[in-house]
Amino acid sequence: MAEAKQNIDFEPVQTKDIIADRQTGWAAFTRATSWAIGLIVLLLIALKFLFG
């Protein structure tokens, strides 16, 4: 049985790429969390005014 020849080019992983990826993920997480907290606060205020 013949083996399929594979050629895979690996690029070295740079520390700055890992840090940039994690910073991007953290920024997205904190932005989403801030929006969620703001929406919950607005919802609670609206419920307070509507149902006293």
Rosetta blueprint (number, residue, H / E / L):
1 M L
2 A L
3 E L
4 A L
5 K L
6 Q L
7 N L
8 I L
9 D L
10 F L
11 E L
12 P L
13 V L
14 Q L
15 T H
16 K H
17 D H
18 I H
19 I H
20 A H
21 D H
22 R H
23 Q H
24 T H
25 G H
26 W H
27 A H
28 A H
29 F H
30 T H
31 R H
32 A H
33 T H
34 S H
35 W H
36 A H
37 I H
38 G H
39 L H
40 I H
41 V H
42 L H
43 L H
44 L H
45 I H
46 A H
47 L H
48 K H
49 F H
50 L H
51 F H
52 G L
